[in-house]
Amino acid sequence: MSLGEAHQDPRIELVQLRRAMQTRPSIDLARGVLMASFGLSPEQAWDVLVMVSQNTNTKLHHVAEEIVGAVTGPPLSEVLQQRLAATVAALPRTPTAEAGEV
């Protein structure tokens, strides 16, 4: 790969940056929901979102929007509920987290 191929078209990069700015608030809210619901750290909440997104082949911001929407709207889909539960259950726990300390 040449140096020129390593750099992306500035127009594509601009579109991607704009999309990130639009989707970031829902992702941050979803992280907060996961942190509050499951007692996760910010990093663990991020990892859960990423893993669920990858394991369900769903864009991360769509997973986040569904989680945020479930707070006051319809419940999560059965697939997303199962994947979230399995992912959170598989997270390594630290001794202090198991003892309920924050």
N, C-alpha and C positions, 0 to 999 in steps of 0.2 A: 504494500500500500504506500503510495507516495504521500508526501506532506499535504498536497492539495486535496487528496481524497479524504484525509483525516478531518478536514474542516467542512462543516455543514453549510449549506446555502443559508445566508443571513435571513432570507424571507421565511424559510422553514423554521429556523431557530426562533424568529419573532413570533410565529404562530404558536410554537410550543411554549414559549414563555408566557404568552397571553393566556393560553389554556391553563397553565400552572397557576397563574394568578387568580383565575376564575374558580378553580377547583380546590385550591388550598384551604379556604375557610371551612368547607364541608369536611375535608379530611381532618383538620384540626379539631372540629367539633366531635367527629366520630372517635378520635383518639380520646377526647375527654369523656365521652360516654363509656368507652371501654375501660378507661382508668377508674371511673366511678363505679361501674357495674361489677368489675372483676378485681378491683384493687391492684391494677397493673401500674407499672412505671410508664412514663412517656415512651421509653424505648421499646418496652414490651408491647404497648398498644400499637406502636408503629409496625413492629414485627408481625403482630396478629393481622393487621390490615393487609400487609404485603402478602403474607402466607395465604390468607383467605382469598385474596384477589387472584393469586397464582393458581391455587388449587381449584377454584371455581371457573377459571378462565374468564374473569370479569374485570373490567377496568377498575383500578383502585378507587377512583372517584365515584364510580357507581356503587361499589360496596359501601363506601363512606356515606353516600347520600341515602342509601337504604337504611343504614344503622341510625342516622340522624332522624330520618323520617319516622322510624318505628317508635321514637320517644313519644310522639303525640299523635301519630297516625296509625295506619295498619301495621300489624306485627310483621316481623321479618319473615321472609319465605322460609319454608321448612329446610331447604338445602342450605341456606345461609345460616340458619339457627344451628343446624347440625355441625357445619364446618367451623363456625365460631366456637362452639362448645368444645369440639375436638381439639382445635388449635390452642385454646386457652388451657385446656387440661394437659396438653403436651408440653407446655412451657416449663422450663426448669424453675424450681422454687428455691429461694434462699432460705436459710434457717430463720432469719428475722421475719420474712414475709409469712412463713408458716406459723410463726408465733403470734401473728397479728400486729406486729410492730410496723410502723411506717417510718 
